[in-house]
Every structure is written in C-alpha cells, then in structure tokens.
Amino acid sequence: MLARRLEEEYELYEEVPQSQSLPQPRRRVCLNTQLRAKCCILFVTVSAMAMLVTFLSGLSASRGYALVQTKQEALSLESENERLRLEVAKLKAPQRIQQLAASELGMVVSKNVYFAAEKP
C-alpha cells in the first residue's frame, strides 16, 4: 500500500518534457547611462583628490625634513662662528702679542718711557 502510494505520487510529479515548455520572453535591459556617467565622474574626482592629498602630504613631509636639516646646519654654523670669535679674541689678546714680540722678534718692553711735547 505504501509502495503503491509512492508510485502514484511519482506519476503526479513527472517532469514536463522540454519541448512542451513555453519559451521565456526576453526582457530588454534598459541601462541608466546618466547614472553610470555620474558614478564614473565621481570616481575620477575622488581618485584625483586622493592623489592630490597624497602628493601634498609627501611634499609637506619633504619640506619638514628640509627644515629640520636647515635648523641643524644653522646650529652647527652658529657654534663654529662662536668658536672662531673665541679664536680671534685669543689672537688679539695683548699678552699674546707681547709674548710673540719678545720671543720671535726679539723685542723688549722698555723700562723708561719718554714723551716729547711741543711748546706752544
């Protein structure tokens, strides 16, 4: 009885041959070209802005590195300038000049100093 019932159900659900099925009518797809064009323009605009931001941030970073390098160079030049000022001050010192005159040139400081003055 159970087997008979399954056979009846099988006969009810038999597939219809492909030749008898009706062909599906083809739907014509209508593309929204204006929306597509707007999306393309939006994509190009956003891409251009992203590239501009990337370029400007790279430019800013390179300028920052150049600024740091210039500051370091300025500090080194200032320290060298200070060192040269001290060296000039040492070379201009009267004690040093007197010592060089006495040792290298054979000059001596006189003990008596005489001044000549004109009478009016």
C-alpha positions in Angstrom: 0.0 0.0 0.0 2.8 2.3 0.8 4.7 1.4 -2.3 1.5 2.0 -4.4 1.1 5.5 -2.9 4.7 6.4 -3.8 4.1 5.3 -7.4 1.0 7.5 -7.6 2.8 10.5 -6.2 5.7 9.9 -8.6 3.3 9.9 -11.6 1.8 13.2 -10.3 5.1 14.9 -10.2 6.5 13.8 -13.5 8.5 16.4 -15.3 7.2 18.0 -18.4 9.4 17.5 -21.4 11.5 20.5 -22.5 9.9 20.7 -26.0 6.5 21.4 -24.5 7.6 24.2 -22.2 7.0 27.8 -23.3 10.0 29.9 -24.2 10.6 32.8 -21.8 10.2 36.2 -23.4 13.5 38.1 -23.3 13.4 41.3 -21.3 15.1 44.2 -22.7 17.6 45.6 -20.2 17.5 49.4 -20.1 20.8 50.8 -18.8 20.8 54.1 -16.9 23.7 55.7 -18.7 23.4 59.0 -16.9 23.8 57.3 -13.6 26.8 55.4 -14.9 28.4 58.6 -16.2 27.8 60.4 -12.9 29.4 57.4 -11.0 32.4 57.5 -13.3 32.8 61.2 -12.8 32.5 60.8 -9.0 35.1 58.0 -9.0 37.6 60.1 -11.1 37.0 63.1 -8.9 37.6 61.2 -5.6 40.6 59.4 -7.1 42.1 62.8 -8.2 41.5 64.3 -4.8 43.1 61.3 -3.1 46.2 61.6 -5.3 46.4 65.3 -4.6 46.2 64.7 -0.8 48.9 62.1 -1.1 51.1 64.3 -3.1 50.7 67.3 -0.8 51.4 65.2 2.3 54.6 63.9 0.7 55.6 67.4 -0.2 54.9 68.6 3.3 57.0 65.8 4.7 59.9 66.6 2.5 59.7 70.2 3.4 59.7 69.3 7.1 62.8 67.2 6.6 64.5 70.1 4.8 63.5 72.5 7.6 65.0 70.2 10.2 68.2 69.8 8.2 68.4 73.6 7.8 68.0 74.1 11.5 70.7 71.6 12.3 73.0 73.3 9.8 72.3 76.7 11.3 73.1 75.4 14.8 76.4 74.0 13.6 77.3 77.2 11.8 76.5 79.2 15.0 78.7 77.0 17.1 81.5 77.3 14.6 81.1 81.1 14.5 81.3 81.2 18.3 84.5 79.1 18.2 86.0 81.4 15.6 85.1 84.5 17.7 86.9 83.0 20.7 89.9 82.2 18.5 90.0 85.8 17.2 89.8 87.1 20.8 92.7 84.9 21.8 94.8 86.0 18.9 94.1 89.7 19.7 95.0 89.4 23.4 97.7 91.9 24.4 99.6 89.3 26.4 99.9 87.0 23.4 101.1 89.8 21.2 103.7 90.9 23.8 104.9 87.3 24.1 105.2 86.8 20.4 107.1 90.1 20.0 109.5 89.1 22.8 110.1 85.5 21.8 110.0 85.6 17.9 111.1 89.2 17.1 113.4 89.8 20.0 111.6 93.0 21.2 111.7 94.0 24.8 109.5 96.4 26.7 111.4 99.5 27.7 111.5 100.4 31.4 111.5 104.1 30.8 109.1 105.9 28.6 109.8 109.4 27.3 107.3 111.7 25.7 108.1 114.6 23.6 105.7 117.5 23.6 105.9 120.7 21.6 105.7 124.0 23.4 103.1 126.4 22.2 
